[in-house]
Amino acid sequence: MALPTFARLYGCSEADFAATADQMTAAWILYDEGQEVLGAVGFRPSPAHGAEVVGGAFPGPAQHAAALALLAAALAAQPQLYAYAEAHLLPAEALEAAGLRPVSAYTRMCGPLPTALPAAPDGFRIVPLSEVDSVQDRLAAQETYSDMIGHTHVPDEASQPDFGGSDDTLGRVAYDAAGAPAGICRVWLDGNLAKIGSPGVRPDARATTLRRALLLSACDAARAAGAARVEIDAWGDTKTQRVEDQALGLVVEEWTPIYSSSTPA
C-alpha cells in the first residue's frame, strides 16, 4: 500500500523503488483529516544501527508536523534508528525535534584521479575483484564495513560478478595474512570518470593504511582504463577518513548529514 507514496516521495517509478521496498520490514502512511497523504516512512534494517528510516513527509506547510508524527511512530517501534537529513523528506529541524542528533554523513568527493602509488600495509595483499571466485569471500569483503552507520544488510546478489553495474576488473579486494577478506573497493567507469564506492575495511584494519591502499589501487586500475577524474560516494565515513581523501586532492561536493537516535557503538 505504501509503495506509490514512496515512489512519489523519491520522484521515481514504483518499479524503481521496488528493490528498496523489498528490504523494508515495516512502513507507516500518514493522512490528514481529508485523507490526503502527507508522507510515509519505513524501516530498512541495519546490521549495527537498528534501522534506517526510509521516506519522509511531502514538502509544504504541514511537513514539519507530519515528519514529527511519522518519526514518533517509527521510534515507538524501533528506538534505535537513523535517517538522512534531506530537506524534501526529513528536514534537520524535524529530526532534531524528534530527538535525533547528527553523527555522520553521506558525502560525495570529487577531483582529479589521485596519482600516489598504492602500498598495502604489511600482512595484507590487494587483488582485482575479478580474480575473486569465492562467493563467501565476496560477501565477507562486502560486509567489512556493514557495521558503519549508513550501511544496511549485504544482499546475496553482492556475490555476483559486476554487482550493481560495477566493473570487477577495476574493483579491488584486500586479504590479510591468513587469507581472510579484509576490505573491498568497487568501481564504476563512466567515460573518463571513475565512480568509486568508498573503500570498506574491516574494523581491526582501520588503524592501518589499508583503506588508502585500496582506494589508490582502484584509482590506478581506473587510470589504465582511461579515467582522469574520480567521484567517491561514502556513507558513514569518519572525519579522519574524509581528511585522508582530501589530502589526495579531493573536495566535498555533496554533504547530507546522518542523524541517529543513539550514539554509535
C-alpha atoms as a printed R data frame, in Angstrom:
    type eleno elety resid chain resno      x       y       z
1   ATOM     1    CA   MET     A     1  0.000   0.000   0.000
2   ATOM     2    CA   ALA     A     2  2.856   2.401   0.755
3   ATOM     3    CA   LEU     A     3  4.764   1.778  -2.482
4   ATOM     4    CA   PRO     A     4  3.005   4.513  -4.543
5   ATOM     5    CA   THR     A     5  3.653   7.050  -1.754
6   ATOM     6    CA   PHE     A     6  7.352   6.178  -1.552
7   ATOM     7    CA   ALA     A     7  7.653   6.461  -5.334
8   ATOM     8    CA   ARG     A     8  6.124   9.966  -5.154
9   ATOM     9    CA   LEU     A     9  8.412  10.978  -2.295
10  ATOM    10    CA   TYR     A    10 11.522   9.956  -4.223
11  ATOM    11    CA   GLY     A    11 10.265  11.081  -7.631
12  ATOM    12    CA   CYS     A    12 10.673   7.658  -9.214
13  ATOM    13    CA   SER     A    13  8.511   4.860 -10.546
14  ATOM    14    CA   GLU     A    14  7.133   2.144  -8.309
15  ATOM    15    CA   ALA     A    15  9.258  -0.367 -10.225
16  ATOM    16    CA   ASP     A    16 12.416   1.647  -9.473
17  ATOM    17    CA   PHE     A    17 11.602   1.708  -5.751
18  ATOM    18    CA   ALA     A    18 10.524  -1.936  -5.541
19  ATOM    19    CA   ALA     A    19 14.008  -3.245  -4.666
20  ATOM    20    CA   THR     A    20 14.205  -0.893  -1.675
21  ATOM    21    CA   ALA     A    21 10.673  -1.799  -0.643
22  ATOM    22    CA   ASP     A    22 11.654  -5.473  -0.637
23  ATOM    23    CA   GLN     A    23 14.290  -4.687   2.025
24  ATOM    24    CA   MET     A    24 11.837  -2.897   4.304
25  ATOM    25    CA   THR     A    25 10.298  -4.608   7.317
26  ATOM    26    CA   ALA     A    26  7.621  -2.056   8.265
27  ATOM    27    CA   ALA     A    27  6.024   1.133   6.952
28  ATOM    28    CA   TRP     A    28  3.618   3.862   8.060
29  ATOM    29    CA   ILE     A    29  1.481   6.192   5.933
30  ATOM    30    CA   LEU     A    30  0.214   9.481   7.379
31  ATOM    31    CA   TYR     A    31 -3.100  11.008   6.241
32  ATOM    32    CA   ASP     A    32 -4.708  14.327   7.104
33  ATOM    33    CA   GLU     A    33 -8.352  14.707   8.075
34  ATOM    34    CA   GLY     A    34 -9.343  14.799   4.422
35  ATOM    35    CA   GLN     A    35 -7.494  11.542   3.757
36  ATOM    36    CA   GLU     A    36 -4.783  13.321   1.815
37  ATOM    37    CA   VAL     A    37 -1.440  11.511   2.108
38  ATOM    38    CA   LEU     A    38  1.118  13.653   3.962
39  ATOM    39    CA   GLY     A    39  4.002  11.183   3.810
40  ATOM    40    CA   ALA     A    40  5.289   7.739   4.690
41  ATOM    41    CA   VAL     A    41  8.292   6.180   6.407
42  ATOM    42    CA   GLY     A    42  9.593   2.640   6.582
43  ATOM    43    CA   PHE     A    43 12.402   0.601   8.105
44  ATOM    44    CA   ARG     A    44 15.386  -0.883   6.310
45  ATOM    45    CA   PRO     A    45 17.328  -2.985   8.891
46  ATOM    46    CA   SER     A    46 20.959  -2.096   9.600
47  ATOM    47    CA   PRO     A    47 23.458  -4.654  10.985
48  ATOM    48    CA   ALA     A    48 24.729  -2.434  13.813
49  ATOM    49    CA   HIS     A    49 22.410   0.569  13.981
50  ATOM    50    CA   GLY     A    50 18.872  -0.746  14.306
51  ATOM    51    CA   ALA     A    51 17.210   0.503  11.149
52  ATOM    52    CA   GLU     A    52 17.414   3.206   8.509
53  ATOM    53    CA   VAL     A    53 14.348   5.414   8.144
54  ATOM    54    CA   VAL     A    54 13.277   5.485   4.500
55  ATOM    55    CA   GLY     A    55 10.863   8.099   3.169
56  ATOM    56    CA   GLY     A    56  9.544  11.182   4.917
57  ATOM    57    CA   ALA     A    57  6.915  13.907   4.603
58  ATOM    58    CA   PHE     A    58  5.965  15.840   1.467
59  ATOM    59    CA   PRO     A    59  7.174  19.474   1.334
60  ATOM    60    CA   GLY     A    60  4.661  22.129   2.369
61  ATOM    61    CA   PRO     A    61  3.225  23.874   5.424
62  ATOM    62    CA   ALA     A    62  2.419  20.571   7.122
63  ATOM    63    CA   GLN     A    63  5.799  18.940   6.504
64  ATOM    64    CA   HIS     A    64  7.346  19.591   9.924
65  ATOM    65    CA   ALA     A    65  4.365  18.281  11.900
66  ATOM    66    CA   ALA     A    66  3.945  15.342   9.509
67  ATOM    67    CA   ALA     A    67  7.619  14.400   9.777
68  ATOM    68    CA   LEU     A    68  7.419  14.523  13.580
69  ATOM    69    CA   ALA     A    69  4.338  12.287  13.593
70  ATOM    70    CA   LEU     A    70  5.975   9.763  11.291
71  ATOM    71    CA   LEU     A    71  9.215   9.763  13.296
72  ATOM    72    CA   ALA     A    72  7.244   9.293  16.539
73  ATOM    73    CA   ALA     A    73  5.593   6.191  15.083
74  ATOM    74    CA   ALA     A    74  8.952   4.874  13.890
75  ATOM    75    CA   LEU     A    75 10.670   5.490  17.241
76  ATOM    76    CA   ALA     A    76  7.874   3.775  19.124
77  ATOM    77    CA   ALA     A    77  8.524   0.633  17.093
78  ATOM    78    CA   GLN     A    78 12.341   0.884  16.895
79  ATOM    79    CA   PRO     A    79 14.176   3.125  19.399
80  ATOM    80    CA   GLN     A    80 17.493   2.732  17.548
81  ATOM    81    CA   LEU     A    81 17.292   4.234  14.099
82  ATOM    82    CA   TYR     A    82 18.999   6.714  11.813
83  ATOM    83    CA   ALA     A    83 17.900   8.941   8.961
84  ATOM    84    CA   TYR     A    84 19.351  11.222   6.311
85  ATOM    85    CA   ALA     A    85 18.579  14.925   6.770
86  ATOM    86    CA   GLU     A    86 17.089  15.671   3.360
87  ATOM    87    CA   ALA     A    87 15.063  18.879   3.204
88  ATOM    88    CA   HIS     A    88 12.457  17.440   0.844
89  ATOM    89    CA   LEU     A    89 11.860  14.366   3.047
90  ATOM    90    CA   LEU     A    90 13.091  14.695   6.644
91  ATOM    91    CA   PRO     A    91 14.493  18.181   7.352
92  ATOM    92    CA   ALA     A    92 17.182  18.502  10.007
93  ATOM    93    CA   GLU     A    93 14.863  20.616  12.165
94  ATOM    94    CA   ALA     A    94 12.293  17.807  12.326
95  ATOM    95    CA   LEU     A    95 14.926  15.181  13.105
96  ATOM    96    CA   GLU     A    96 16.323  17.310  15.924
97  ATOM    97    CA   ALA     A    97 12.833  17.982  17.301
98  ATOM    98    CA   ALA     A    98 12.277  14.205  17.352
99  ATOM    99    CA   GLY     A    99 15.414  13.766  19.462
100 ATOM   100    CA   LEU     A   100 17.876  12.598  16.799
101 ATOM   101    CA   ARG     A   101 21.384  14.031  16.575
102 ATOM   102    CA   PRO     A   102 23.944  14.277  13.723
103 ATOM   103    CA   VAL     A   103 26.577  11.535  13.921
104 ATOM   104    CA   SER     A   104 27.971  11.184  10.398
105 ATOM   105    CA   ALA     A   105 27.099  11.955   6.784
106 ATOM   106    CA   TYR     A   106 26.736  10.817   3.226
107 ATOM   107    CA   THR     A   107 29.403  12.552   1.160
108 ATOM   108    CA   ARG     A   108 30.396  12.778  -2.468
109 ATOM   109    CA   MET     A   109 34.004  13.776  -3.040
110 ATOM   110    CA   CYS     A   110 35.390  14.636  -6.468
111 ATOM   111    CA   GLY     A   111 38.626  15.623  -8.121
112 ATOM   112    CA   PRO     A   112 41.447  14.544 -10.428
113 ATOM   113    CA   LEU     A   113 42.364  10.879 -10.188
114 ATOM   114    CA   PRO     A   114 44.996  10.618  -7.403
115 ATOM   115    CA   THR     A   115 48.443   9.670  -8.653
116 ATOM   116    CA   ALA     A   116 50.015   8.459  -5.381
117 ATOM   117    CA   LEU     A   117 51.243   4.876  -5.524
118 ATOM   118    CA   PRO     A   118 49.299   2.252  -3.566
119 ATOM   119    CA   ALA     A   119 51.225   0.473  -0.829
120 ATOM   120    CA   ALA     A   120 49.446  -2.265   1.103
121 ATOM   121    CA   PRO     A   121 50.477  -2.401   4.782
122 ATOM   122    CA   ASP     A   122 52.496  -5.372   5.999
123 ATOM   123    CA   GLY     A   123 50.437  -8.536   6.209
124 ATOM   124    CA   PHE     A   124 47.905  -7.535   3.533
125 ATOM   125    CA   ARG     A   125 47.651  -8.018  -0.219
126 ATOM   126    CA   ILE     A   126 45.295  -6.442  -2.738
127 ATOM   127    CA   VAL     A   127 43.892  -8.272  -5.769
128 ATOM   128    CA   PRO     A   128 41.428  -7.406  -8.553
129 ATOM   129    CA   LEU     A   129 37.860  -8.277  -7.623
130 ATOM   130    CA   SER     A   130 37.610 -10.158 -10.930
131 ATOM   131    CA   GLU     A   131 40.108 -12.703  -9.540
132 ATOM   132    CA   VAL     A   132 37.944 -13.499  -6.505
133 ATOM   133    CA   ASP     A   133 35.854 -16.563  -7.380
134 ATOM   134    CA   SER     A   134 34.701 -17.480  -3.876
135 ATOM   135    CA   VAL     A   135 31.121 -16.431  -3.128
136 ATOM   136    CA   GLN     A   136 31.939 -16.453   0.584
137 ATOM   137    CA   ASP     A   137 34.951 -14.172   0.097
138 ATOM   138    CA   ARG     A   138 32.929 -11.716  -1.976
139 ATOM   139    CA   LEU     A   139 30.213 -11.482   0.652
140 ATOM   140    CA   ALA     A   140 32.715 -11.294   3.517
141 ATOM   141    CA   ALA     A   141 34.554  -8.463   1.763
142 ATOM   142    CA   GLN     A   142 31.305  -6.587   1.208
143 ATOM   143    CA   GLU     A   143 30.450  -6.958   4.897
144 ATOM   144    CA   THR     A   144 33.718  -5.405   6.119
145 ATOM   145    CA   TYR     A   145 32.060  -2.009   6.604
146 ATOM   146    CA   SER     A   146 28.490  -3.068   7.348
147 ATOM   147    CA   ASP     A   147 28.992  -2.050  10.984
148 ATOM   148    CA   MET     A   148 29.294   1.613   9.953
149 ATOM   149    CA   ILE     A   149 26.199   3.798  10.110
150 ATOM   150    CA   GLY     A   150 24.556   4.329   6.754
151 ATOM   151    CA   HIS     A   151 25.018   0.719   5.683
152 ATOM   152    CA   THR     A   152 22.284  -1.895   5.512
153 ATOM   153    CA   HIS     A   153 22.468  -5.680   5.230
154 ATOM   154    CA   VAL     A   154 24.518  -7.042   2.334
155 ATOM   155    CA   PRO     A   155 22.252  -8.768  -0.216
156 ATOM   156    CA   ASP     A   156 23.177 -12.192  -1.581
157 ATOM   157    CA   GLU     A   157 23.463 -10.618  -5.038
158 ATOM   158    CA   ALA     A   158 26.638  -8.863  -3.863
159 ATOM   159    CA   SER     A   159 28.460 -12.125  -4.531
160 ATOM   160    CA   GLN     A   160 27.681 -11.906  -8.256
161 ATOM   161    CA   PRO     A   161 30.212 -10.602 -10.807
162 ATOM   162    CA   ASP     A   162 29.960  -6.872 -11.593
163 ATOM   163    CA   PHE     A   163 27.399  -6.361  -8.815
164 ATOM   164    CA   GLY     A   164 25.325  -3.220  -9.245
165 ATOM   165    CA   GLY     A   165 26.858  -2.496 -12.632
166 ATOM   166    CA   SER     A   166 30.381  -2.129 -11.215
167 ATOM   167    CA   ASP     A   167 33.462  -3.360 -13.077
168 ATOM   168    CA   ASP     A   168 35.194  -6.212 -11.265
169 ATOM   169    CA   THR     A   169 38.365  -5.763 -13.303
170 ATOM   170    CA   LEU     A   170 38.745  -2.311 -11.713
171 ATOM   171    CA   GLY     A   171 37.442  -3.196  -8.255
172 ATOM   172    CA   ARG     A   172 39.782  -4.419  -5.558
173 ATOM   173    CA   VAL     A   173 39.666  -6.823  -2.583
174 ATOM   174    CA   ALA     A   174 42.179  -6.936   0.269
175 ATOM   175    CA   TYR     A   175 43.226 -10.130   2.053
176 ATOM   176    CA   ASP     A   176 45.039 -10.476   5.350
177 ATOM   177    CA   ALA     A   177 47.960 -12.820   6.044
178 ATOM   178    CA   ALA     A   178 45.553 -15.614   6.986
179 ATOM   179    CA   GLY     A   179 43.755 -15.350   3.633
180 ATOM   180    CA   ALA     A   180 40.595 -13.743   5.020
181 ATOM   181    CA   PRO     A   181 38.942 -10.794   3.198
182 ATOM   182    CA   ALA     A   182 39.849  -7.518   4.907
183 ATOM   183    CA   GLY     A   183 38.420  -4.874   2.585
184 ATOM   184    CA   ILE     A   184 36.787  -4.003  -0.726
185 ATOM   185    CA   CYS     A   185 36.570  -1.122  -3.188
186 ATOM   186    CA   ARG     A   186 34.131  -1.155  -6.134
187 ATOM   187    CA   VAL     A   187 34.489   0.935  -9.296
188 ATOM   188    CA   TRP     A   188 32.052   2.076 -11.976
189 ATOM   189    CA   LEU     A   189 33.591   3.585 -15.141
190 ATOM   190    CA   ASP     A   190 31.646   6.342 -16.932
191 ATOM   191    CA   GLY     A   191 33.747   7.676 -19.786
192 ATOM   192    CA   ASN     A   192 36.766   9.346 -18.194
193 ATOM   193    CA   LEU     A   193 35.090   9.409 -14.764
194 ATOM   194    CA   ALA     A   194 35.730   6.663 -12.217
195 ATOM   195    CA   LYS     A   195 32.848   6.386  -9.752
196 ATOM   196    CA   ILE     A   196 34.038   4.656  -6.603
197 ATOM   197    CA   GLY     A   197 32.267   3.354  -3.552
198 ATOM   198    CA   SER     A   198 34.273   4.392  -0.507
199 ATOM   199    CA   PRO     A   199 36.607   1.508   0.407
200 ATOM   200    CA   GLY     A   200 35.284  -0.785   3.098
201 ATOM   201    CA   VAL     A   201 37.865  -2.035   5.583
202 ATOM   202    CA   ARG     A   202 37.441  -4.497   8.435
203 ATOM   203    CA   PRO     A   203 37.317  -2.816  11.881
204 ATOM   204    CA   ASP     A   204 40.577  -4.400  13.032
205 ATOM   205    CA   ALA     A   205 42.402  -2.999   9.969
206 ATOM   206    CA   ARG     A   206 41.103   0.573  10.130
207 ATOM   207    CA   ALA     A   207 44.129   1.806  12.052
208 ATOM   208    CA   THR     A   208 46.352   0.772   9.135
209 ATOM   209    CA   THR     A   209 46.805   2.366   5.706
210 ATOM   210    CA   LEU     A   210 44.749  -0.388   4.037
211 ATOM   211    CA   ARG     A   211 41.818   1.874   3.124
212 ATOM   212    CA   ARG     A   212 44.124   4.329   1.339
213 ATOM   213    CA   ALA     A   213 45.920   1.467  -0.446
214 ATOM   214    CA   LEU     A   214 42.616   0.008  -1.668
215 ATOM   215    CA   LEU     A   215 41.483   3.373  -2.981
216 ATOM   216    CA   LEU     A   216 44.760   4.133  -4.745
217 ATOM   217    CA   SER     A   217 44.915   0.653  -6.255
218 ATOM   218    CA   ALA     A   218 41.394   1.103  -7.665
219 ATOM   219    CA   CYS     A   219 42.382   4.539  -8.986
220 ATOM   220    CA   ASP     A   220 45.418   3.038 -10.724
221 ATOM   221    CA   ALA     A   221 43.222   0.468 -12.446
222 ATOM   222    CA   ALA     A   222 40.725   3.150 -13.479
223 ATOM   223    CA   ARG     A   223 43.513   5.315 -14.908
224 ATOM   224    CA   ALA     A   224 44.736   2.400 -17.026
225 ATOM   225    CA   ALA     A   225 41.155   2.055 -18.304
226 ATOM   226    CA   GLY     A   226 41.061   5.698 -19.400
227 ATOM   227    CA   ALA     A   227 39.735   7.561 -16.358
228 ATOM   228    CA   ALA     A   228 41.071  11.015 -15.459
229 ATOM   229    CA   ARG     A   229 38.724  12.079 -12.678
230 ATOM   230    CA   VAL     A   230 37.187  10.345  -9.677
231 ATOM   231    CA   GLU     A   231 33.916  10.613  -7.759
232 ATOM   232    CA   ILE     A   232 33.713   8.845  -4.394
233 ATOM   233    CA   ASP     A   233 30.422   8.171  -2.625
234 ATOM   234    CA   ALA     A   234 30.674   7.374   1.071
235 ATOM   235    CA   TRP     A   235 28.194   6.545   3.800
236 ATOM   236    CA   GLY     A   236 29.240   6.835   7.426
237 ATOM   237    CA   ASP     A   237 32.931   7.517   6.838
238 ATOM   238    CA   THR     A   238 34.766   9.127   9.728
239 ATOM   239    CA   LYS     A   239 36.258  12.618   9.824
240 ATOM   240    CA   THR     A   240 39.734  11.062   9.710
241 ATOM   241    CA   GLN     A   241 38.870   9.166   6.525
242 ATOM   242    CA   ARG     A   242 37.494  12.315   4.885
243 ATOM   243    CA   VAL     A   243 40.661  14.219   5.790
244 ATOM   244    CA   GLU     A   244 42.737  11.437   4.213
245 ATOM   245    CA   ASP     A   245 40.711  11.699   0.994
246 ATOM   246    CA   GLN     A   246 41.053  15.485   0.947
247 ATOM   247    CA   ALA     A   247 44.819  15.042   1.260
248 ATOM   248    CA   LEU     A   248 44.653  13.235  -2.095
249 ATOM   249    CA   GLY     A   249 43.250  16.385  -3.725
250 ATOM   250    CA   LEU     A   250 39.549  15.546  -3.449
251 ATOM   251    CA   VAL     A   251 36.880  18.046  -2.403
252 ATOM   252    CA   VAL     A   252 33.422  17.526  -0.915
253 ATOM   253    CA   GLU     A   253 30.717  18.321  -3.478
254 ATOM   254    CA   GLU     A   254 27.717  16.845  -1.644
255 ATOM   255    CA   TRP     A   255 27.054  16.515   2.075
256 ATOM   256    CA   THR     A   256 23.949  15.043   3.710
257 ATOM   257    CA   PRO     A   257 24.088  14.643   7.493
258 ATOM   258    CA   ILE     A   258 23.059  11.325   9.034
259 ATOM   259    CA   TYR     A   259 21.054  11.703  12.248
260 ATOM   260    CA   SER     A   260 20.768   8.934  14.829
261 ATOM   261    CA   SER     A   261 18.572   8.293  17.851
262 ATOM   262    CA   SER     A   262 21.566   6.795  19.665
263 ATOM   263    CA   THR     A   263 25.308   7.248  19.673
264 ATOM   264    CA   PRO     A   264 27.006   4.575  17.503
265 ATOM   265    CA   ALA     A   265 28.951   1.983  19.492
